[in-house]
């Protein structure tokens, strides 16, 4: 399972959405959250299947407006096929 460390929601069709790259052992993404440096929840989605994982993600907006260029924190809870649930945290840079 991978979380990119940067994305650029500029509408060019490349890396416009922050998504998760699931591995073959992932059963589901239980929760995917993005926070700013002050702890504000910028985006959240739950119960993402591996098939949806590279489609559903944060588009770099907050309250309908583009978020600022900055480093954000992605918090992901993943369930593996063996039933184990792991939480991963990663820094993600929003590039304009």
N, C-alpha and C positions, 0 to 999 in steps of 0.2 A: 504494500500500500504506500502510495506516495502523495505528498502535498507539495505543489510547486512553491518556490520561494518568491515568485514575482508574477504579476500579470498586468496587462495594459488595456483597460476597458475604453479603447479609443475608437471602436467601430470599424477597425480595419479587417476584421474577420480572423485575426490571429491573437490568441490568448486574451480574448475579451471578457471571459468569465473565469473566475477562480473555481476550479473543480478538483475533485479527488481522483487519483489514478488507483483503482482497486486492483489488488492482485487476485490470483485464482482461488486463494483460500478465504476470501472475504464473502460472508453470507449477506451482510447488510451494513449500511452506515446508519447507526442508531440516531446519531445527532451530529450536525455540522454547524458550528457557530463561528462568527467572525466578530472580533472586538477591536475597538480602537485602543490607543495607548492609555486612555483614561478609564477604560472599563465599560464603555458604552457598547451595548450589543448592536452591531451594525446590520447583521443578517443572521437568519437561522432557518434550518430545514431539518426535518426528522424523517426517519424510515426511508432512506434512499437505497434502492436496489443497486447491485453492481452494474446492471445494464443502464441505469439512469445516471450513474456517478459522473460520467463525463459530459452530461447534458445539464444537470441541475447544479447550480452554483451561484456564488455571489457575483453580481454584475457591476460592482463598484459604486453602487448608489446607496444613499441613506435618506429616508423620508422623501424619496422621489427625486433627489438631487444628487449630482456627482459628488462622490467623496473626495477628500483632499489627497494629494500625493503624500504618502506616509507609509510607515510600517504598521501593520495590523497583526493581530494574533488569531490564528485559526485553531479552534479546539474541536477535535473529532473523536467520537466514540464509535468504534468499529466492532462488529460481531463477526468472528471467524467461524468456519464450518465445524470446528470442534466445540463450539459453544462459548469459547473464551471471549470476553469483552475487554478491549484495550482502549485506553484514552491516549491520544497523541496531541501534542501542542507544537505549533510551528509559527515562526515569524514569516509574514508575507508582505512584500513591498508592492504597493499600488503605484504603477508608473504611468504617467500621462503621456 
